[in-house]
Amino acid sequence: SNPFEVKVNRQKFNILGRKTKNDVGLPGVSRSKAIRKRTQTLLKEYKERGKTNVFKDKRFGEYDTKISPEEKMIRRFALERQKNYGKKNIYNLNEDEELTHYGQSLAEIEKLNDIVDSDSDTEEKGTLSAELTASHFGGGGGLLRKKASSGQQDEEEKPKSRKELIEEMIAKSKQEKQERQNRRESALELTEKLDNDWKEIHTLIARKPPKSERKDKEVEKPKPDEYDMIVRELGFEMKAKPSERMKTEEELAKEEQARLQKLEADRLRRMRGIDEEANKKKPSHVSADDLADGFILDKDDRCLLSYKDGKINLENEDKEEKDNEEEEEEEGGKEDDESEEESEQESANENEEDGAADSHSDLESDLESEEEAAGNKEQKKHKINENESQNVEELDPKMKAATSELPYMFAVPESFEIFKSLLAGRTVEQQLTILERIQKCNHPSLAVGNKAKLEKLVGFLLDYIGELATLDLPELRTIDKLVLPLYNLCQMFPEAASDSIKFILREAAHDMEEVIEVKGRATFPGLDTLIYLKITSLLFPTSDFWHPVVTPAFIYMSQLLTKCRITTLQDVIKGLFICCLFLEYVSFSRRFVPELINFLLGVLHISLPKKQAQGYTVVHPFTPVGKNLELLLVCDKQDLESWQKQHLPLSTVTALKETSRTEMNHIRLSCIALCFDLIKKCAALYESLPSFHEIMHPIRILLMQHVPVNEYPEKLQEWYQSALKELETKEKHYTPLVCEKKKPVPLKQYTPKIVKVLEFGRKQAGSKKEQERKQLIQRHKRELKGAIREIRKDNQFLARTQLSEIMERDSARKRKVKELLGSLATQEGEWKAMKRKKGKT
């Protein structure tokens, strides 16, 4: 072998016990083996790619025994039609289809055999007769030859002229037309006769059978199937109809505004006493013969067109209009004068005629006529006055009702004074109606500035509620009703409502700080501020962790329970109301409020007789020693026995000065009962806290050791027992303190770490499965690379074979071209030689 074709694969170092297979490589030998293998396999497939050496039945279902022969034939026929559906040659128009025009074949139309006679009126279609074609296009000779061949005429008879043939042809066509007309008329007559006969027979056939036979038939009828009954019921069911599109908020606001405007116009009309029926024009009677052409042109509107300084002169038109008006007035005056003169003349003529008839009674007749005329005038005036008085009497109650009725259209008041005057003297229902109409008439979608106006209305309504709360007798029911329109406005304008409430709370907190700086102690606010705090919980969500309105209100209430001193019974009632608000605020979030627990403990402390507090500590604003310690203490047994369970209304805050001693004691007992109820609710609210028992421990000690339960009425004792039971039944939710469990850190060891080596020289990490997976991946990569390399070599081999085929074809073509060119050159040389010889000769 050639030493230059040998490749030696050297190793860096020898390893004992390893067998080496590919120390020496022979690339030339391996290449020749690969080429020989491809020529035997790949090249053979390439050359036989379009050949089929085996007969195989490829008909559909030939080797499928599950299909019947009929199904096979049907399927084969369908496949054959699908195969022949597409044209094999796009340029052969007549290959497998027939061109048509309006359903008729173009090949048949081109034969011109379906020519219709223009004289025929029937639906029959015919062609030109042989006589007609022979006479027009054949010169008559063909017609004579046809007749002679038929044997109907004698051979010795003379041929007819062209004129005679045309006349005979026309007579024959008319005769055929007449025969067709007769046939059509006879067919129509027979059809009508058949219809009449059928009607007579039908009356005999459609006779009603007797009742006995009908009953038998009805019995024979089978009962309808359930499916048929359901189908019939579905047929009679109501079908779904498309509903109207839901209107947007702007469309609803426009419709409501239009409705209120119409009602306001009706109210104003009734207030002014205008009768709607009188304004309606009654339709004038129009006769059936009226042509509606009795109009008269009052004046000629045409005018001369004139210009002055390049502009149309309009002064002439104004002058003409004034002149026309003056002329009309003058004509009207003249007509009045003429009518008066005519009436005088007629009366004079009548008088003359009367005088001629009876000349002896002139004076008497004049006097009687004057008296009668005067009487008639008085009667007419009296009737007119009576009618007017009746109309006024009828309209008076309507006018009064219209004036007392609320207007339907209201503008948004620009100031609080106008708003207050608008609602002053109105009932609660009327005030709600006014506020509702203000919102509907001034919806933000109706005009640009309505939004700013309605935002002002929020502040006006809050001020009005505060003013109602500061009255001597606060109108709490009215305030309760006004919360609804305030809520609607808050939903429309949340930013304006939040700004208004924050401003009120900011002012109240600022006033409390000023009082503390001046006097050193603060007092509870008025009823209006308490109502504002209640409205805040209705308008805004109180369960948020932080809210721009509720959070300041929360802080303000906590300051009230800690900084305001308890000196009177009104302060206790206000404090308990704030405690109720706290529970309402934290009902969902369950946020712990320490001021609430401390205040309830202080309220129970001031209901005890004077003694030192043991086992609990009183927190500010309550003091363990002082003059207001027995503020809720009741010693009168009669008052204790006569007390009944009742709620504490807010109106008691302002009406305590006029109450008696017994009523005051009853209010004290009601405050204690309310305190027990609040303790019970707090226990249910904070039972999930880990420190619940420690928080409620002072209250539990005070209830168990210091409260004089035996002196209280039975109902109050029941409230006491329920509150104490609620505190004692709660379980403790303590979790023991345990150190956090951690995985122990092992000590450092110096033993070597043994790692299994699967392939020499490569360190394999991970588990056995991971190592096997990596080996499979590596093997897949190796095989993939080898397959890609073999495919690339196959493609190169095919490319070389194709190139060799092309080169062979090109070389054959070039050889033939050279042969042709050589033969042409020899021919041209011989021709030139012959030409030269001829030129010499």
Secondary structure, DSSP 8 states (H G I E B T S, - for coil): --GGG-EE---SS--TT---S-SEE-HHHHHHHHHHHHHHTHHHHHHTTT---S----STTTT-TTS-HHHHHHHHHHHHHHHTTS-S-TT-TTSS---EETTEEHHHHHTT-----TT--SS------HHHHHHHHSTTHHHHHHHHHHT-S-TTS----HHHHHHHHHHHHHHHHHHHHHHHHHHHHHHHHHHHHHHHHHHHHS----HHHHHHHHHHS----HHHHHHHHHHHS-----------HHHHHHHHHHHHHHHHHHHHHHHTT--HHHHS-------TT--S------S-------EETTEE--HHHHHHHHHHHHHHHHHHHHHHHHHHHHHHHHHHHHHHHHHHH-TT-HHHHHHHHHHHHHHHHHHHHHHHHHHHHHHHHHHHHHHHHHHHS--S-----SSHHHHHHHHTT--HHHHHHHHHHHHHHT-TTT-STHHHHHHHHHHHHHHHHHHHHTSSS--HHHHHHHHHHHHHHHHH-HHHHHHHHHHHHHHHHHHHHHHHHHHSSB----HHHHHHHHHHHHHS-S-SSS-TTHHHHHHHHHHHHHHB---SHHHHHHHHHHHHHHHHHTTTT----HHHHHHHHHHHHTTS-S----SS---TTS-SSSTTTTTT----HHHHHH-------GGGGTSSTT--HHHHHHHHHHHHHHHHHHHHHHHHHSTTSTTHHHHHHHHHHIIIII--GGGS-HHHHHHHHHHHHHHHS----------------------------SBTTB---S-HHHHHHHHHHHHHHHHHHHHHHHHHHHHHHHHHHHHHHHHHHHHHHHHHHHHHHHHHHHHHHHHHHHHHHHHH-
